[in-house]
Amino acid sequence: MTDQSLESWGASLSKPKKNKQICSENQKLILTFAVLNFKEKYILFINKSKQVNTLSYKTVSANKQTTNKEWIVVDAEGEILGRLSSEIAKVIRGKHKPTFTPNVDCGDNVIVINADKVKLTGNKLNDKVYTSYTGYPGGQRFISPKELLAKHPTRIVEKAVRGMLPKNKLGRALFKNLFVYAGSEHPHAAQSPKTVKF
């Protein structure tokens, strides 16, 4: 297109056309035309936006009455502690559900078996240190994962998952949905849990 034809075409458009609606069977598009005179050159800008029917969808917020809580079993044998714990925390939190609501306990109940056979990468089994405090002067205590597994086999998984949950009232309530057992047996057969492999 030459400069003369651009000038004649731009002069014919005394006012730019705006919000010209073009309807089709599939969708409605709003085309906005704007002509600018930039250094005696006419430039055409087209703004294309799709109309959205805001009444066709609705944001769903879960509550205690509408939440469907399921029971799942996870076998920790041979699994890496951190990777397993992050998946468990995600399920307990409910982030795998489309109805996830941040301020509601909408997750599932998780049963972890064979927690004593979980793995730690590198030399964390000996080098990692868990710190606790009795509340008395000089009451700071240190323990390694190897010693903790020998004394309390389920606590290593519980500590990892607890650290990945919110640090508030909701997080304390979510932690009650975790059931960790050292062996391959659990007393929750009445809930008919389904086995999940992460």
C-alpha positions, -999 to 999 in steps of 0.1 A, spaced: 0 0 0 15 34 -11 17 65 10 -10 83 -11 -34 54 -8 -28 54 30 -34 91 32 -66 89 11 -79 60 32 -70 77 65 -87 109 54 -119 91 46 -120 78 81 -128 110 99 -137 92 130 -123 58 140 -148 30 143 -150 15 177 -167 -16 191 -178 -30 159 -194 -63 168 -190 -92 144 -213 -122 153 -206 -157 143 -221 -191 152 -193 -201 175 -182 -169 193 -186 -131 195 -156 -109 190 -153 -72 196 -130 -56 170 -117 -21 179 -102 -1 151 -80 28 157 -61 48 131 -31 69 142 -12 95 122 24 89 131 48 110 111 24 113 82 20 75 82 -13 59 90 -11 28 112 -40 4 119 -43 -12 153 -68 -40 158 -78 -49 194 -95 -83 194 -111 -95 226 -135 -124 233 -167 -119 252 -171 -141 282 -205 -150 297 -198 -145 334 -230 -163 344 -219 -196 328 -195 -204 357 -194 -201 394 -166 -203 419 -172 -231 444 -161 -228 480 -160 -260 500 -172 -263 536 -175 -290 562 -209 -302 548 -199 -304 511 -164 -318 515 -160 -355 505 -131 -369 525 -117 -402 514 -92 -426 530 -60 -437 512 -31 -460 521 5 -451 512 33 -476 514 65 -458 525 88 -488 519 118 -477 498 104 -442 493 125 -410 498 113 -391 528 110 -356 514 94 -365 481 69 -388 498 61 -363 525 54 -335 500 28 -357 482 12 -367 515 10 -331 526 -6 -321 493 -33 -348 497 -40 -339 533 -43 -302 524 -67 -310 495 -48 -293 468 -54 -322 444 -91 -315 443 -108 -290 420 -129 -277 450 -98 -268 471 -105 -240 495 -75 -226 514 -93 -220 547 -111 -253 549 -101 -289 559 -110 -304 525 -82 -330 521 -83 -367 525 -72 -390 554 -38 -406 547 -26 -439 563 11 -445 560 25 -480 565 61 -493 567 72 -459 579 103 -475 594 116 -485 559 116 -450 545 149 -438 528 170 -406 532 194 -396 504 230 -389 509 243 -392 544 213 -375 560 206 -406 581 236 -398 603 243 -361 596 208 -346 599 199 -334 633 165 -329 649 165 -303 677 140 -302 706 137 -285 739 123 -298 772 115 -263 785 140 -264 814 174 -247 815 200 -268 796 172 -289 782 181 -287 745 182 -321 729 196 -334 696 189 -366 678 198 -380 644 173 -397 620 190 -431 626 185 -428 664 149 -415 659 140 -445 637 153 -469 663 134 -452 691 102 -439 674 99 -452 638 68 -432 629 80 -398 640 104 -392 611 75 -392 587 53 -372 610 79 -345 615 84 -342 577 47 -339 569 40 -315 598 67 -291 585 49 -289 552 15 -280 566 3 -245 576 16 -233 610 -18 -223 625 -51 -238 638 -59 -252 604 -25 -269 601 -30 -286 635 -64 -299 625 -50 -311 591 -23 -331 609 -49 -352 627 -58 -366 593 -24 -384 591 -20 -419 605 15 -434 605 24 -470 613 57 -487 614 45 -521 602 24 -532 572 -8 -534 592 -32 -507 602 -65 -506 622 -85 -487 596 -99 -515 575 -135 -504 583 -129 -472 563 -122 -492 531 -91 -472 522 -77 -474 487 -40 -479 480 -22 -450 462 12 -451 447 30 -417 444 
